[in-house]
Amino acid sequence: MKFKFWGVRGSIPSPGPRTVRYGGNTTCIEVRSDDDTLIVLDGGTGLFCLAQALVASGKRPIDANIFITHSHWDHIHGLPFFTPCSSAAAACACTASPIRRRATASST
């Protein structure tokens, strides 16, 4: 398995000279299995950079399995910009954890 971190930043993306060492995009991790299956963990702003790299690679079809760990903005911000999902030459599956209400004092 191979891992590539396209985004590791916290809640607010901040690309630029100050963040060049560790990156300025929010969470997005590319995982490649031994048979080259593409698994994407989280869809932060780093997802846009991953999309550009996939399109530029010329490898078709693009099959992406996207898993969203939770629905905070910094983990889903890049989803609208993942252009392979809008291509007929791609297959994208997106899975997210269910949204659960937390118990509060008034609901218990």
C-alpha positions as CSV (number, residue, x, y, z in Angstrom):
1,M,0.0,0.0,0.0
2,K,1.1,3.5,-0.7
3,F,-0.1,6.7,0.9
4,K,0.1,10.3,-0.3
5,F,-1.1,13.2,1.8
6,W,-2.7,15.9,-0.4
7,G,-3.9,17.9,2.6
8,V,-3.2,17.8,6.4
9,R,-4.1,21.3,7.5
10,G,-6.8,21.9,10.2
11,S,-10.1,23.7,9.8
12,I,-9.0,26.5,7.4
13,P,-6.9,25.9,4.3
14,S,-3.8,28.2,4.2
15,P,-1.6,27.3,1.2
16,G,1.4,29.6,0.6
17,P,5.0,30.1,1.5
18,R,4.5,29.6,5.2
19,T,2.9,26.2,4.8
20,V,5.1,24.8,2.0
21,R,6.8,22.2,4.2
22,Y,3.7,20.4,5.4
23,G,1.1,21.8,3.0
24,G,-1.8,24.2,3.3
25,N,-4.7,22.1,2.2
26,T,-7.3,20.5,4.4
27,T,-7.5,16.8,4.9
28,C,-7.2,14.5,1.9
29,I,-5.2,11.2,1.8
30,E,-4.7,9.1,-1.3
31,V,-4.3,5.4,-0.6
32,R,-3.2,3.0,-3.3
33,S,-3.7,-0.7,-2.7
34,D,-1.2,-3.2,-4.1
35,D,-3.6,-3.7,-7.1
36,D,-3.7,0.1,-7.6
37,T,-7.2,0.5,-6.3
38,L,-7.7,4.2,-5.4
39,I,-9.1,4.9,-1.9
40,V,-9.4,8.5,-0.8
41,L,-9.8,9.4,2.9
42,D,-11.6,12.7,3.3
43,G,-12.5,15.3,0.8
44,G,-10.8,18.5,2.1
45,T,-9.3,21.1,-0.2
46,G,-6.5,18.7,-1.0
47,L,-9.0,16.7,-3.1
48,F,-8.8,19.4,-5.8
49,C,-5.0,18.8,-6.2
50,L,-5.6,15.0,-6.3
51,A,-8.2,15.5,-9.0
52,Q,-5.8,17.6,-11.1
53,A,-3.1,14.9,-10.8
54,L,-5.5,12.1,-11.7
55,V,-6.7,14.0,-14.8
56,A,-3.2,15.0,-15.8
57,S,-1.9,11.4,-15.5
58,G,-4.0,10.4,-18.5
59,K,-4.9,7.0,-16.9
60,R,-8.5,6.0,-17.6
61,P,-10.9,5.1,-16.3
62,I,-10.6,7.0,-13.0
63,D,-12.2,4.8,-10.3
64,A,-12.3,6.5,-6.9
65,N,-13.6,5.2,-3.6
66,I,-14.0,8.2,-1.4
67,F,-14.6,7.8,2.4
68,I,-15.6,10.8,4.5
69,T,-14.6,10.3,8.2
70,H,-17.0,13.0,9.4
71,S,-18.9,15.9,7.9
72,H,-17.0,18.9,9.2
73,W,-16.4,21.5,6.5
74,D,-12.6,20.9,6.4
75,H,-13.3,17.2,5.4
76,I,-15.8,17.9,2.6
77,H,-14.8,21.3,1.2
78,G,-13.1,19.8,-1.9
79,L,-15.9,17.5,-3.0
80,P,-17.5,19.9,-5.5
81,F,-14.1,20.3,-7.1
82,F,-13.3,16.7,-7.6
83,T,-13.8,16.9,-11.4
84,P,-13.5,13.1,-12.1
85,C,-16.9,12.6,-10.6
86,S,-18.5,14.7,-13.4
87,S,-16.8,12.6,-16.1
88,A,-18.4,9.8,-18.0
89,A,-15.0,8.1,-18.0
90,A,-14.9,7.8,-14.2
91,A,-16.6,5.9,-11.5
92,C,-16.8,7.6,-8.1
93,A,-18.2,6.1,-4.9
94,C,-18.5,8.3,-1.9
95,T,-19.2,6.9,1.6
96,A,-19.7,8.9,4.7
97,S,-20.3,8.0,8.3
98,P,-23.9,8.5,9.5
99,I,-24.7,11.7,11.2
100,R,-25.8,11.0,14.8
101,R,-27.3,13.3,17.3
102,R,-25.5,13.7,20.5
103,A,-27.4,13.2,23.7
104,T,-28.0,16.5,25.5
105,A,-29.3,17.0,29.0
106,S,-32.7,17.9,27.7
107,S,-33.0,14.9,25.4
108,T,-32.1,12.2,28.0
